[in-house]
Amino acid sequence: MVWRDESFSWQGGESNLAAQKRGIQALSSLLQQYKNKSIVIGTHGNLMVLIMNYFSKEYDFHFWKNLMMLDIYKLTFADHQLMNVQHLWESHQD
């Protein structure tokens, strides 16, 4: 439901749209603060995909649904623009 209607939220919860806005604000602040430096950010999969989705709609419900616990992605930015996404590692749950 939350991926079909980005403004929907369960009672007492946060919509994907609100979470995405919060994530982008935090990311923008970090990119500004650590401009031209490498940083590591840890987050849960839903927020990560919402942030990635802000930059490219290819990171959608299907992408989110296929995440593994634990996945590691490297995102490269230039002037707050996403330039590259690289899948570095995933755990294999058997």
PyMOL Python script that loads the backbone (N, CA, C, O; Angstrom):
from pymol import cmd

cmd.read_pdbstr("""\
ATOM      1  N   MET A   1       0.808  -1.195   0.000  1.00  0.00           N
ATOM      2  CA  MET A   1       0.000   0.000   0.000  1.00  0.00           C
ATOM      3  C   MET A   1       0.859   1.271   0.000  1.00  0.00           C
ATOM      4  O   MET A   1       0.589   2.203  -0.758  1.00  0.00           O
ATOM      5  N   VAL A   2       1.896   1.309   0.853  1.00  0.00           N
ATOM      6  CA  VAL A   2       2.701   2.523   0.952  1.00  0.00           C
ATOM      7  C   VAL A   2       3.524   2.795  -0.309  1.00  0.00           C
ATOM      8  O   VAL A   2       3.895   3.940  -0.570  1.00  0.00           O
ATOM      9  N   TRP A   3       3.809   1.752  -1.092  1.00  0.00           N
ATOM     10  CA  TRP A   3       4.539   1.972  -2.338  1.00  0.00           C
ATOM     11  C   TRP A   3       3.607   2.374  -3.466  1.00  0.00           C
ATOM     12  O   TRP A   3       4.047   3.003  -4.428  1.00  0.00           O
ATOM     13  N   ARG A   4       2.324   2.026  -3.374  1.00  0.00           N
ATOM     14  CA  ARG A   4       1.363   2.438  -4.403  1.00  0.00           C
ATOM     15  C   ARG A   4       0.919   3.887  -4.216  1.00  0.00           C
ATOM     16  O   ARG A   4       0.675   4.601  -5.189  1.00  0.00           O
ATOM     17  N   ASP A   5       0.816   4.315  -2.956  1.00  0.00           N
ATOM     18  CA  ASP A   5       0.395   5.681  -2.633  1.00  0.00           C
ATOM     19  C   ASP A   5       1.436   6.263  -1.694  1.00  0.00           C
ATOM     20  O   ASP A   5       1.406   6.017  -0.488  1.00  0.00           O
ATOM     21  N   GLU A   6       2.354   7.034  -2.253  1.00  0.00           N
ATOM     22  CA  GLU A   6       3.489   7.526  -1.471  1.00  0.00           C
ATOM     23  C   GLU A   6       3.097   8.435  -0.313  1.00  0.00           C
ATOM     24  O   GLU A   6       3.897   8.653   0.597  1.00  0.00           O
ATOM     25  N   SER A   7       1.872   8.969  -0.333  1.00  0.00           N
ATOM     26  CA  SER A   7       1.433   9.835   0.764  1.00  0.00           C
ATOM     27  C   SER A   7       0.646   9.071   1.835  1.00  0.00           C
ATOM     28  O   SER A   7       0.288   9.641   2.866  1.00  0.00           O
ATOM     29  N   PHE A   8       0.375   7.777   1.592  1.00  0.00           N
ATOM     30  CA  PHE A   8      -0.360   6.964   2.562  1.00  0.00           C
ATOM     31  C   PHE A   8       0.530   6.641   3.758  1.00  0.00           C
ATOM     32  O   PHE A   8       1.726   6.389   3.612  1.00  0.00           O
ATOM     33  N   SER A   9      -0.071   6.652   4.931  1.00  0.00           N
ATOM     34  CA  SER A   9       0.635   6.168   6.121  1.00  0.00           C
ATOM     35  C   SER A   9      -0.355   5.459   7.023  1.00  0.00           C
ATOM     36  O   SER A   9      -1.526   5.830   7.095  1.00  0.00           O
ATOM     37  N   TRP A  10       0.129   4.438   7.707  1.00  0.00           N
ATOM     38  CA  TRP A  10      -0.681   3.769   8.702  1.00  0.00           C
ATOM     39  C   TRP A  10      -0.839   4.720   9.882  1.00  0.00           C
ATOM     40  O   TRP A  10       0.011   5.586  10.087  1.00  0.00           O
ATOM     41  N   GLN A  11      -1.882   4.582  10.641  1.00  0.00           N
ATOM     42  CA  GLN A  11      -2.131   5.458  11.776  1.00  0.00           C
ATOM     43  C   GLN A  11      -0.906   5.481  12.691  1.00  0.00           C
ATOM     44  O   GLN A  11      -0.413   4.441  13.127  1.00  0.00           O
ATOM     45  N   GLY A  12      -0.433   6.688  12.966  1.00  0.00           N
ATOM     46  CA  GLY A  12       0.742   6.856  13.816  1.00  0.00           C
ATOM     47  C   GLY A  12       2.057   6.637  13.096  1.00  0.00           C
ATOM     48  O   GLY A  12       3.124   6.745  13.701  1.00  0.00           O
ATOM     49  N   GLY A  13       1.990   6.330  11.802  1.00  0.00           N
ATOM     50  CA  GLY A  13       3.201   6.051  11.034  1.00  0.00           C
ATOM     51  C   GLY A  13       3.606   7.203  10.140  1.00  0.00           C
ATOM     52  O   GLY A  13       3.062   8.304  10.229  1.00  0.00           O
ATOM     53  N   GLU A  14       4.556   6.935   9.291  1.00  0.00           N
ATOM     54  CA  GLU A  14       5.113   7.927   8.389  1.00  0.00           C
ATOM     55  C   GLU A  14       4.931   7.446   6.957  1.00  0.00           C
ATOM     56  O   GLU A  14       5.191   6.281   6.657  1.00  0.00           O
ATOM     57  N   SER A  15       4.494   8.317   6.085  1.00  0.00           N
ATOM     58  CA  SER A  15       4.345   7.943   4.674  1.00  0.00           C
ATOM     59  C   SER A  15       5.713   7.807   4.025  1.00  0.00           C
ATOM     60  O   SER A  15       6.705   8.335   4.528  1.00  0.00           O
ATOM     61  N   ASN A  16       5.759   7.096   2.907  1.00  0.00           N
ATOM     62  CA  ASN A  16       7.011   7.002   2.151  1.00  0.00           C
ATOM     63  C   ASN A  16       7.475   8.384   1.708  1.00  0.00           C
ATOM     64  O   ASN A  16       8.673   8.665   1.703  1.00  0.00           O
ATOM     65  N   LEU A  17       6.533   9.248   1.336  1.00  0.00           N
ATOM     66  CA  LEU A  17       6.883  10.592   0.893  1.00  0.00           C
ATOM     67  C   LEU A  17       7.546  11.382   2.023  1.00  0.00           C
ATOM     68  O   LEU A  17       8.559  12.047   1.806  1.00  0.00           O
ATOM     69  N   ALA A  18       6.978  11.311   3.223  1.00  0.00           N
ATOM     70  CA  ALA A  18       7.560  12.020   4.372  1.00  0.00           C
ATOM     71  C   ALA A  18       8.921  11.433   4.736  1.00  0.00           C
ATOM     72  O   ALA A  18       9.852  12.179   5.041  1.00  0.00           O
ATOM     73  N   ALA A  19       9.048  10.105   4.708  1.00  0.00           N
ATOM     74  CA  ALA A  19      10.324   9.462   5.018  1.00  0.00           C
ATOM     75  C   ALA A  19      11.378   9.827   3.977  1.00  0.00           C
ATOM     76  O   ALA A  19      12.532  10.085   4.320  1.00  0.00           O
ATOM     77  N   GLN A  20      10.977   9.848   2.702  1.00  0.00           N
ATOM     78  CA  GLN A  20      11.903  10.206   1.641  1.00  0.00           C
ATOM     79  C   GLN A  20      12.398  11.640   1.834  1.00  0.00           C
ATOM     80  O   GLN A  20      13.592  11.911   1.704  1.00  0.00           O
ATOM     81  N   LYS A  21      11.488  12.546   2.141  1.00  0.00           N
ATOM     82  CA  LYS A  21      11.862  13.946   2.357  1.00  0.00           C
ATOM     83  C   LYS A  21      12.842  14.055   3.523  1.00  0.00           C
ATOM     84  O   LYS A  21      13.840  14.770   3.426  1.00  0.00           O
ATOM     85  N   ARG A  22      12.569  13.361   4.612  1.00  0.00           N
ATOM     86  CA  ARG A  22      13.450  13.361   5.774  1.00  0.00           C
ATOM     87  C   ARG A  22      14.819  12.793   5.414  1.00  0.00           C
ATOM     88  O   ARG A  22      15.844  13.346   5.811  1.00  0.00           O
ATOM     89  N   GLY A  23      14.840  11.692   4.665  1.00  0.00           N
ATOM     90  CA  GLY A  23      16.103  11.082   4.255  1.00  0.00           C
ATOM     91  C   GLY A  23      16.914  11.969   3.332  1.00  0.00           C
ATOM     92  O   GLY A  23      18.132  12.068   3.476  1.00  0.00           O
ATOM     93  N   ILE A  24      16.247  12.619   2.382  1.00  0.00           N
ATOM     94  CA  ILE A  24      16.945  13.508   1.444  1.00  0.00           C
ATOM     95  C   ILE A  24      17.502  14.724   2.176  1.00  0.00           C
ATOM     96  O   ILE A  24      18.607  15.173   1.873  1.00  0.00           O
ATOM     97  N   GLN A  25      16.755  15.257   3.128  1.00  0.00           N
ATOM     98  CA  GLN A  25      17.259  16.394   3.911  1.00  0.00           C
ATOM     99  C   GLN A  25      18.512  15.997   4.685  1.00  0.00           C
ATOM    100  O   GLN A  25      19.489  16.746   4.706  1.00  0.00           O
ATOM    101  N   ALA A  26      18.494  14.834   5.318  1.00  0.00           N
ATOM    102  CA  ALA A  26      19.659  14.369   6.072  1.00  0.00           C
ATOM    103  C   ALA A  26      20.839  14.122   5.139  1.00  0.00           C
ATOM    104  O   ALA A  26      21.966  14.514   5.445  1.00  0.00           O
ATOM    105  N   LEU A  27      20.588  13.476   4.008  1.00  0.00           N
ATOM    106  CA  LEU A  27      21.650  13.202   3.041  1.00  0.00           C
ATOM    107  C   LEU A  27      22.249  14.498   2.514  1.00  0.00           C
ATOM    108  O   LEU A  27      23.471  14.626   2.438  1.00  0.00           O
ATOM    109  N   SER A  28      21.410  15.454   2.151  1.00  0.00           N
ATOM    110  CA  SER A  28      21.897  16.739   1.623  1.00  0.00           C
ATOM    111  C   SER A  28      22.778  17.443   2.635  1.00  0.00           C
ATOM    112  O   SER A  28      23.809  18.013   2.279  1.00  0.00           O
ATOM    113  N   SER A  29      22.378  17.404   3.887  1.00  0.00           N
ATOM    114  CA  SER A  29      23.167  18.028   4.948  1.00  0.00           C
ATOM    115  C   SER A  29      24.535  17.354   5.073  1.00  0.00           C
ATOM    116  O   SER A  29      25.553  18.034   5.202  1.00  0.00           O
ATOM    117  N   LEU A  30      24.559  16.024   5.036  1.00  0.00           N
ATOM    118  CA  LEU A  30      25.828  15.292   5.125  1.00  0.00           C
ATOM    119  C   LEU A  30      26.707  15.539   3.907  1.00  0.00           C
ATOM    120  O   LEU A  30      27.919  15.702   4.044  1.00  0.00           O
ATOM    121  N   LEU A  31      26.110  15.568   2.710  1.00  0.00           N
ATOM    122  CA  LEU A  31      26.893  15.819   1.498  1.00  0.00           C
ATOM    123  C   LEU A  31      27.520  17.208   1.535  1.00  0.00           C
ATOM    124  O   LEU A  31      28.642  17.401   1.065  1.00  0.00           O
ATOM    125  N   GLN A  32      26.797  18.170   2.093  1.00  0.00           N
ATOM    126  CA  GLN A  32      27.331  19.526   2.220  1.00  0.00           C
ATOM    127  C   GLN A  32      28.443  19.571   3.264  1.00  0.00           C
ATOM    128  O   GLN A  32      29.510  20.137   3.027  1.00  0.00           O
ATOM    129  N   GLN A  33      28.178  18.972   4.416  1.00  0.00           N
ATOM    130  CA  GLN A  33      29.139  19.003   5.521  1.00  0.00           C
ATOM    131  C   GLN A  33      30.445  18.296   5.168  1.00  0.00           C
ATOM    132  O   GLN A  33      31.521  18.738   5.569  1.00  0.00           O
ATOM    133  N   TYR A  34      30.351  17.202   4.419  1.00  0.00           N
ATOM    134  CA  TYR A  34      31.528  16.401   4.096  1.00  0.00           C
ATOM    135  C   TYR A  34      31.845  16.451   2.601  1.00  0.00           C
ATOM    136  O   TYR A  34      32.270  15.456   2.013  1.00  0.00           O
ATOM    137  N   LYS A  35      31.638  17.598   2.005  1.00  0.00           N
ATOM    138  CA  LYS A  35      31.881  17.781   0.575  1.00  0.00           C
ATOM    139  C   LYS A  35      33.294  17.310   0.210  1.00  0.00           C
ATOM    140  O   LYS A  35      34.269  17.633   0.888  1.00  0.00           O
ATOM    141  N   ASN A  36      33.373  16.536  -0.883  1.00  0.00           N
ATOM    142  CA  ASN A  36      34.638  16.002  -1.403  1.00  0.00           C
ATOM    143  C   ASN A  36      35.314  15.002  -0.462  1.00  0.00           C
ATOM    144  O   ASN A  36      36.524  14.791  -0.535  1.00  0.00           O
ATOM    145  N   LYS A  37      34.528  14.394   0.415  1.00  0.00           N
ATOM    146  CA  LYS A  37      35.047  13.366   1.306  1.00  0.00           C
ATOM    147  C   LYS A  37      34.200  12.107   1.139  1.00  0.00           C
ATOM    148  O   LYS A  37      33.058  12.168   0.682  1.00  0.00           O
ATOM    149  N   SER A  38      34.769  10.982   1.511  1.00  0.00           N
ATOM    150  CA  SER A  38      34.020   9.730   1.511  1.00  0.00           C
ATOM    151  C   SER A  38      33.365   9.565   2.876  1.00  0.00           C
ATOM    152  O   SER A  38      33.998   9.789   3.908  1.00  0.00           O
ATOM    153  N   ILE A  39      32.102   9.175   2.875  1.00  0.00           N
ATOM    154  CA  ILE A  39      31.386   8.943   4.125  1.00  0.00           C
ATOM    155  C   ILE A  39      30.641   7.615   4.039  1.00  0.00           C
ATOM    156  O   ILE A  39      30.356   7.122   2.947  1.00  0.00           O
ATOM    157  N   VAL A  40      30.335   7.052   5.179  1.00  0.00           N
ATOM    158  CA  VAL A  40      29.562   5.816   5.266  1.00  0.00           C
ATOM    159  C   VAL A  40      28.290   6.136   6.033  1.00  0.00           C
ATOM    160  O   VAL A  40      28.334   6.757   7.095  1.00  0.00           O
ATOM    161  N   ILE A  41      27.161   5.710   5.493  1.00  0.00           N
ATOM    162  CA  ILE A  41      25.868   5.925   6.138  1.00  0.00           C
ATOM    163  C   ILE A  41      25.191   4.573   6.283  1.00  0.00           C
ATOM    164  O   ILE A  41      25.092   3.817   5.317  1.00  0.00           O
ATOM    165  N   GLY A  42      24.738   4.275   7.457  1.00  0.00           N
ATOM    166  CA  GLY A  42      23.981   3.058   7.689  1.00  0.00           C
ATOM    167  C   GLY A  42      22.514   3.408   7.868  1.00  0.00           C
ATOM    168  O   GLY A  42      22.184   4.355   8.581  1.00  0.00           O
ATOM    169  N   THR A  43      21.637   2.658   7.232  1.00  0.00           N
ATOM    170  CA  THR A  43      20.203   2.894   7.351  1.00  0.00           C
ATOM    171  C   THR A  43      19.463   1.597   7.049  1.00  0.00           C
ATOM    172  O   THR A  43      20.062   0.618   6.604  1.00  0.00           O
ATOM    173  N   HIS A  44      18.183   1.602   7.289  1.00  0.00           N
ATOM    174  CA  HIS A  44      17.392   0.421   6.939  1.00  0.00           C
ATOM    175  C   HIS A  44      17.035   0.475   5.457  1.00  0.00           C
ATOM    176  O   HIS A  44      17.094   1.530   4.826  1.00  0.00           O
ATOM    177  N   GLY A  45      16.669  -0.668   4.923  1.00  0.00           N
ATOM    178  CA  GLY A  45      16.457  -0.807   3.485  1.00  0.00           C
ATOM    179  C   GLY A  45      15.383   0.086   2.909  1.00  0.00           C
ATOM    180  O   GLY A  45      15.547   0.611   1.808  1.00  0.00           O
ATOM    181  N   ASN A  46      14.276   0.273   3.630  1.00  0.00           N
ATOM    182  CA  ASN A  46      13.196   1.084   3.079  1.00  0.00           C
ATOM    183  C   ASN A  46      13.656   2.520   2.864  1.00  0.00           C
ATOM    184  O   ASN A  46      13.430   3.089   1.796  1.00  0.00           O
ATOM    185  N   LEU A  47      14.300   3.111   3.869  1.00  0.00           N
ATOM    186  CA  LEU A  47      14.755   4.490   3.721  1.00  0.00           C
ATOM    187  C   LEU A  47      15.828   4.594   2.647  1.00  0.00           C
ATOM    188  O   LEU A  47      15.841   5.559   1.882  1.00  0.00           O
ATOM    189  N   MET A  48      16.730   3.616   2.577  1.00  0.00           N
ATOM    190  CA  MET A  48      17.760   3.635   1.545  1.00  0.00           C
ATOM    191  C   MET A  48      17.127   3.666   0.156  1.00  0.00           C
ATOM    192  O   MET A  48      17.525   4.467  -0.689  1.00  0.00           O
ATOM    193  N   VAL A  49      16.151   2.805  -0.080  1.00  0.00           N
ATOM    194  CA  VAL A  49      15.522   2.742  -1.400  1.00  0.00           C
ATOM    195  C   VAL A  49      14.707   4.009  -1.674  1.00  0.00           C
ATOM    196  O   VAL A  49      14.675   4.484  -2.809  1.00  0.00           O
ATOM    197  N   LEU A  50      14.058   4.554  -0.663  1.00  0.00           N
ATOM    198  CA  LEU A  50      13.329   5.813  -0.862  1.00  0.00           C
ATOM    199  C   LEU A  50      14.276   6.939  -1.264  1.00  0.00           C
ATOM    200  O   LEU A  50      13.945   7.751  -2.128  1.00  0.00           O
ATOM    201  N   ILE A  51      15.447   6.990  -0.644  1.00  0.00           N
ATOM    202  CA  ILE A  51      16.445   7.997  -1.018  1.00  0.00           C
ATOM    203  C   ILE A  51      16.918   7.751  -2.456  1.00  0.00           C
ATOM    204  O   ILE A  51      17.001   8.686  -3.252  1.00  0.00           O
ATOM    205  N   MET A  52      17.221   6.511  -2.780  1.00  0.00           N
ATOM    206  CA  MET A  52      17.659   6.186  -4.139  1.00  0.00           C
ATOM    207  C   MET A  52      16.558   6.496  -5.150  1.00  0.00           C
ATOM    208  O   MET A  52      16.840   6.973  -6.249  1.00  0.00           O
ATOM    209  N   ASN A  53      15.299   6.226  -4.782  1.00  0.00           N
ATOM    210  CA  ASN A  53      14.149   6.475  -5.643  1.00  0.00           C
ATOM    211  C   ASN A  53      13.976   7.964  -5.946  1.00  0.00           C
ATOM    212  O   ASN A  53      13.487   8.328  -7.016  1.00  0.00           O
ATOM    213  N   TYR A  54      14.367   8.806  -5.026  1.00  0.00           N
ATOM    214  CA  TYR A  54      14.305  10.259  -5.244  1.00  0.00           C
ATOM    215  C   TYR A  54      15.128  10.640  -6.474  1.00  0.00           C
ATOM    216  O   TYR A  54      14.743  11.526  -7.237  1.00  0.00           O
ATOM    217  N   PHE A  55      16.253   9.969  -6.656  1.00  0.00           N
ATOM    218  CA  PHE A  55      17.162  10.277  -7.757  1.00  0.00           C
ATOM    219  C   PHE A  55      16.847   9.502  -9.027  1.00  0.00           C
ATOM    220  O   PHE A  55      17.125   9.978 -10.128  1.00  0.00           O
ATOM    221  N   SER A  56      16.271   8.312  -8.888  1.00  0.00           N
ATOM    222  CA  SER A  56      15.950   7.487 -10.057  1.00  0.00           C
ATOM    223  C   SER A  56      14.792   6.554  -9.730  1.00  0.00           C
ATOM    224  O   SER A  56      14.843   5.808  -8.752  1.00  0.00           O
ATOM    225  N   LYS A  57      13.768   6.598 -10.535  1.00  0.00           N
ATOM    226  CA  LYS A  57      12.567   5.791 -10.304  1.00  0.00           C
ATOM    227  C   LYS A  57      12.797   4.299 -10.527  1.00  0.00           C
ATOM    228  O   LYS A  57      11.905   3.494 -10.261  1.00  0.00           O
ATOM    229  N   GLU A  58      13.981   3.918 -11.013  1.00  0.00           N
ATOM    230  CA  GLU A  58      14.271   2.482 -11.161  1.00  0.00           C
ATOM    231  C   GLU A  58      14.380   1.809  -9.788  1.00  0.00           C
ATOM    232  O   GLU A  58      14.233   0.591  -9.682  1.00  0.00           O
ATOM    233  N   TYR A  59      14.633   2.588  -8.750  1.00  0.00           N
ATOM    234  CA  TYR A  59      14.702   2.069  -7.389  1.00  0.00           C
ATOM    235  C   TYR A  59      13.303   2.165  -6.790  1.00  0.00           C
ATOM    236  O   TYR A  59      12.956   3.138  -6.121  1.00  0.00           O
ATOM    237  N   ASP A  60      12.525   1.144  -7.046  1.00  0.00           N
ATOM    238  CA  ASP A  60      11.093   1.148  -6.747  1.00  0.00           C
ATOM    239  C   ASP A  60      10.728  -0.018  -5.829  1.00  0.00           C
ATOM    240  O   ASP A  60      11.606  -0.629  -5.221  1.00  0.00           O
ATOM    241  N   PHE A  61       9.442  -0.325  -5.731  1.00  0.00           N
ATOM    242  CA  PHE A  61       8.955  -1.413  -4.893  1.00  0.00           C
ATOM    243  C   PHE A  61       9.630  -2.737  -5.255  1.00  0.00           C
ATOM    244  O   PHE A  61      10.043  -3.484  -4.367  1.00  0.00           O
ATOM    245  N   HIS A  62       9.743  -3.027  -6.538  1.00  0.00           N
ATOM    246  CA  HIS A  62      10.364  -4.281  -6.973  1.00  0.00           C
ATOM    247  C   HIS A  62      11.817  -4.358  -6.490  1.00  0.00           C
ATOM    248  O   HIS A  62      12.256  -5.396  -5.996  1.00  0.00           O
ATOM    249  N   PHE A  63      12.552  -3.262  -6.636  1.00  0.00           N
ATOM    250  CA  PHE A  63      13.939  -3.210  -6.168  1.00  0.00           C
ATOM    251  C   PHE A  63      13.974  -3.442  -4.652  1.00  0.00           C
ATOM    252  O   PHE A  63      14.770  -4.245  -4.164  1.00  0.00           O
ATOM    253  N   TRP A  64      13.112  -2.737  -3.911  1.00  0.00           N
ATOM    254  CA  TRP A  64      13.046  -2.865  -2.455  1.00  0.00           C
ATOM    255  C   TRP A  64      12.730  -4.297  -2.037  1.00  0.00           C
ATOM    256  O   TRP A  64      13.342  -4.839  -1.117  1.00  0.00           O
ATOM    257  N   LYS A  65      11.758  -4.902  -2.732  1.00  0.00           N
ATOM    258  CA  LYS A  65      11.314  -6.250  -2.384  1.00  0.00           C
ATOM    259  C   LYS A  65      12.433  -7.279  -2.554  1.00  0.00           C
ATOM    260  O   LYS A  65      12.436  -8.308  -1.879  1.00  0.00           O
ATOM    261  N   ASN A  66      13.368  -7.009  -3.439  1.00  0.00           N
ATOM    262  CA  ASN A  66      14.449  -7.957  -3.706  1.00  0.00           C
ATOM    263  C   ASN A  66      15.720  -7.690  -2.907  1.00  0.00           C
ATOM    264  O   ASN A  66      16.731  -8.359  -3.122  1.00  0.00           O
ATOM    265  N   LEU A  67      15.688  -6.731  -1.993  1.00  0.00           N
ATOM    266  CA  LEU A  67      16.841  -6.503  -1.124  1.00  0.00           C
ATOM    267  C   LEU A  67      17.066  -7.716  -0.239  1.00  0.00           C
ATOM    268  O   LEU A  67      16.121  -8.406   0.144  1.00  0.00           O
ATOM    269  N   MET A  68      18.297  -7.962   0.072  1.00  0.00           N
ATOM    270  CA  MET A  68      18.646  -9.006   1.022  1.00  0.00           C
ATOM    271  C   MET A  68      18.955  -8.334   2.353  1.00  0.00           C
ATOM    272  O   MET A  68      19.250  -7.140   2.407  1.00  0.00           O
ATOM    273  N   MET A  69      18.887  -9.099   3.402  1.00  0.00           N
ATOM    274  CA  MET A  69      19.323  -8.619   4.705  1.00  0.00           C
ATOM    275  C   MET A  69      20.688  -9.216   4.917  1.00  0.00           C
ATOM    276  O   MET A  69      20.783 -10.323   5.449  1.00  0.00           O
ATOM    277  N   LEU A  70      21.578  -8.651   4.591  1.00  0.00           N
ATOM    278  CA  LEU A  70      22.186  -7.362   4.599  1.00  0.00           C
ATOM    279  C   LEU A  70      22.690  -7.066   3.191  1.00  0.00           C
ATOM    280  O   LEU A  70      23.351  -7.906   2.582  1.00  0.00           O
ATOM    281  N   ASP A  71      22.392  -5.909   2.683  1.00  0.00           N
ATOM    282  CA  ASP A  71      22.902  -5.445   1.394  1.00  0.00           C
ATOM    283  C   ASP A  71      23.730  -4.194   1.627  1.00  0.00           C
ATOM    284  O   ASP A  71      23.434  -3.395   2.515  1.00  0.00           O
ATOM    285  N   ILE A  72      24.760  -4.035   0.827  1.00  0.00           N
ATOM    286  CA  ILE A  72      25.590  -2.833   0.903  1.00  0.00           C
ATOM    287  C   ILE A  72      25.685  -2.230  -0.495  1.00  0.00           C
ATOM    288  O   ILE A  72      26.050  -2.902  -1.459  1.00  0.00           O
ATOM    289  N   TYR A  73      25.347  -0.952  -0.577  1.00  0.00           N
ATOM    290  CA  TYR A  73      25.403  -0.214  -1.829  1.00  0.00           C
ATOM    291  C   TYR A  73      26.315   0.988  -1.676  1.00  0.00           C
ATOM    292  O   TYR A  73      26.328   1.642  -0.633  1.00  0.00           O
ATOM    293  N   LYS A  74      27.072   1.274  -2.714  1.00  0.00           N
ATOM    294  CA  LYS A  74      27.918   2.465  -2.757  1.00  0.00           C
ATOM    295  C   LYS A  74      27.261   3.449  -3.718  1.00  0.00           C
ATOM    296  O   LYS A  74      27.069   3.149  -4.896  1.00  0.00           O
ATOM    297  N   LEU A  75      26.919   4.621  -3.202  1.00  0.00           N
ATOM    298  CA  LEU A  75      26.332   5.676  -4.015  1.00  0.00           C
ATOM    299  C   LEU A  75      27.369   6.776  -4.179  1.00  0.00           C
ATOM    300  O   LEU A  75      27.966   7.221  -3.198  1.00  0.00           O
ATOM    301  N   THR A  76      27.583   7.208  -5.393  1.00  0.00           N
ATOM    302  CA  THR A  76      28.548   8.256  -5.680  1.00  0.00           C
ATOM    303  C   THR A  76      27.791   9.511  -6.103  1.00  0.00           C
ATOM    304  O   THR A  76      26.925   9.463  -6.977  1.00  0.00           O
ATOM    305  N   PHE A  77      28.127  10.634  -5.472  1.00  0.00           N
ATOM    306  CA  PHE A  77      27.457  11.898  -5.736  1.00  0.00           C
ATOM    307  C   PHE A  77      28.446  12.937  -6.233  1.00  0.00           C
ATOM    308  O   PHE A  77      29.624  12.911  -5.877  1.00  0.00           O
ATOM    309  N   ALA A  78      27.956  13.849  -7.057  1.00  0.00           N
ATOM    310  CA  ALA A  78      28.694  15.042  -7.472  1.00  0.00           C
ATOM    311  C   ALA A  78      27.716  16.202  -7.371  1.00  0.00           C
ATOM    312  O   ALA A  78      26.700  16.230  -8.065  1.00  0.00           O
ATOM    313  N   ASP A  79      28.028  17.157  -6.504  1.00  0.00           N
ATOM    314  CA  ASP A  79      27.150  18.316  -6.304  1.00  0.00           C
ATOM    315  C   ASP A  79      25.702  17.907  -6.057  1.00  0.00           C
ATOM    316  O   ASP A  79      24.789  18.415  -6.709  1.00  0.00           O
ATOM    317  N   HIS A  80      25.495  17.002  -5.128  1.00  0.00           N
ATOM    318  CA  HIS A  80      24.166  16.533  -4.716  1.00  0.00           C
ATOM    319  C   HIS A  80      23.410  15.798  -5.824  1.00  0.00           C
ATOM    320  O   HIS A  80      22.193  15.636  -5.741  1.00  0.00           O
ATOM    321  N   GLN A  81      24.115  15.360  -6.847  1.00  0.00           N
ATOM    322  CA  GLN A  81      23.505  14.586  -7.924  1.00  0.00           C
ATOM    323  C   GLN A  81      24.056  13.165  -7.871  1.00  0.00           C
ATOM    324  O   GLN A  81      25.269  12.960  -7.826  1.00  0.00           O
ATOM    325  N   LEU A  82      23.155  12.191  -7.878  1.00  0.00           N
ATOM    326  CA  LEU A  82      23.574  10.795  -7.868  1.00  0.00           C
ATOM    327  C   LEU A  82      24.211  10.441  -9.203  1.00  0.00           C
ATOM    328  O   LEU A  82      23.578  10.557 -10.252  1.00  0.00           O
ATOM    329  N   MET A  83      25.462  10.009  -9.156  1.00  0.00           N
ATOM    330  CA  MET A  83      26.198   9.700 -10.378  1.00  0.00           C
ATOM    331  C   MET A  83      26.287   8.199 -10.644  1.00  0.00           C
ATOM    332  O   MET A  83      26.296   7.768 -11.797  1.00  0.00           O
ATOM    333  N   ASN A  84      26.355   7.398  -9.565  1.00  0.00           N
ATOM    334  CA  ASN A  84      26.565   5.970  -9.759  1.00  0.00           C
ATOM    335  C   ASN A  84      26.066   5.205  -8.533  1.00  0.00           C
ATOM    336  O   ASN A  84      26.169   5.677  -7.401  1.00  0.00           O
ATOM    337  N   VAL A  85      25.524   4.012  -8.786  1.00  0.00           N
ATOM    338  CA  VAL A  85      25.129   3.092  -7.727  1.00  0.00           C
ATOM    339  C   VAL A  85      25.837   1.776  -7.996  1.00  0.00           C
ATOM    340  O   VAL A  85      25.753   1.222  -9.092  1.00  0.00           O
ATOM    341  N   GLN A  86      26.530   1.286  -6.988  1.00  0.00           N
ATOM    342  CA  GLN A  86      27.254   0.030  -7.123  1.00  0.00           C
ATOM    343  C   GLN A  86      26.848  -0.893  -5.979  1.00  0.00           C
ATOM    344  O   GLN A  86      26.923  -0.521  -4.808  1.00  0.00           O
ATOM    345  N   HIS A  87      26.417  -2.104  -6.336  1.00  0.00           N
ATOM    346  CA  HIS A  87      26.065  -3.112  -5.338  1.00  0.00           C
ATOM    347  C   HIS A  87      27.354  -3.784  -4.900  1.00  0.00           C
ATOM    348  O   HIS A  87      28.007  -4.462  -5.693  1.00  0.00           O
ATOM    349  N   LEU A  88      27.724  -3.593  -3.627  1.00  0.00           N
ATOM    350  CA  LEU A  88      29.002  -4.108  -3.150  1.00  0.00           C
ATOM    351  C   LEU A  88      28.914  -5.495  -2.537  1.00  0.00           C
ATOM    352  O   LEU A  88      29.802  -6.323  -2.735  1.00  0.00           O
ATOM    353  N   TRP A  89      27.830  -5.754  -1.782  1.00  0.00           N
ATOM    354  CA  TRP A  89      27.786  -7.018  -1.046  1.00  0.00           C
ATOM    355  C   TRP A  89      26.370  -7.309  -0.599  1.00  0.00           C
ATOM    356  O   TRP A  89      25.600  -6.398  -0.296  1.00  0.00           O
ATOM    357  N   GLU A  90      26.038  -8.574  -0.563  1.00  0.00           N
ATOM    358  CA  GLU A  90      24.770  -8.995   0.027  1.00  0.00           C
ATOM    359  C   GLU A  90      25.011 -10.283   0.805  1.00  0.00           C
ATOM    360  O   GLU A  90      25.819 -11.123   0.409  1.00  0.00           O
ATOM    361  N   SER A  91      24.303 -10.421   1.908  1.00  0.00           N
ATOM    362  CA  SER A  91      24.391 -11.678   2.620  1.00  0.00           C
ATOM    363  C   SER A  91      23.474 -12.663   1.907  1.00  0.00           C
ATOM    364  O   SER A  91      22.514 -12.261   1.250  1.00  0.00           O
ATOM    365  N   HIS A  92      23.759 -13.906   2.032  1.00  0.00           N
ATOM    366  CA  HIS A  92      22.925 -14.932   1.401  1.00  0.00           C
ATOM    367  C   HIS A  92      22.199 -15.686   2.498  1.00  0.00           C
ATOM    368  O   HIS A  92      22.802 -16.420   3.281  1.00  0.00           O
ATOM    369  N   GLN A  93      20.898 -15.488   2.536  1.00  0.00           N
ATOM    370  CA  GLN A  93      20.086 -16.164   3.549  1.00  0.00           C
ATOM    371  C   GLN A  93      19.645 -17.508   2.996  1.00  0.00           C
ATOM    372  O   GLN A  93      18.994 -17.583   1.954  1.00  0.00           O
ATOM    373  N   ASP A  94      20.002 -18.549   3.693  1.00  0.00           N
ATOM    374  CA  ASP A  94      19.625 -19.895   3.256  1.00  0.00           C
ATOM    375  C   ASP A  94      18.514 -20.429   4.133  1.00  0.00           C
ATOM    376  O   ASP A  94      18.052 -21.552   3.930  1.00  0.00           O
TER     377      ASP A  94
END
""", "prot")
cmd.dss("prot")
cmd.show_as("cartoon", "prot")
cmd.util.cbc("prot")
cmd.orient("prot")
